[in-house]
């Protein structure tokens, strides 16, 4: 099953892709994480991507498409995958269609007020990358990772000004993808809420429908 998860920043794509990935045993391919790894390791691609991300812009297509192609060719994608954070533009979706067959596209819709609250509250572990939220998913000790004891930080792209820029870019460039996949008959819309288990059930139904 080759799947794509769509949704605004903060809609819960990453969380739900991770849960489903464990459940149906296909890899979650998160371009966000792949790009953050590249930033950390300071590769040529990572350095290129860095300037765009810090300004709240998207990483250029040729850079992202190259990384995705390499990743989908690995053995663990033979029985399927969940793409989370790609494609983000119509040209990327067209490039992906030339690369591989997509079975289902799950669009997680969440009200903007909820998205703003989630993103402004998000904190990530600087050591292991685990994700928390000061409103909904608090660590046991404030500012400290439950898993590894690392320090929790607010990512630059979760700060208010960058969040506004990310949502604007999403509405302009990524939202049109729902129309693109609807035309292909692959789109399933799920209403995301803070009830992770309920949203997960809806996603499972949408995948199987
Ligand atoms: Zn940690």
Boltz pocket constraint, residues with backbone or C-beta under 6 A from the ligand:
constraints:
  - pocket:
      binder: B
      contacts: [[A, 125], [A, 126], [A, 127], [A, 128], [A, 129], [A, 130], [A, 145], [A, 146], [A, 147], [A, 148], [A, 149], [A, 150]]
      max_distance: 6.0
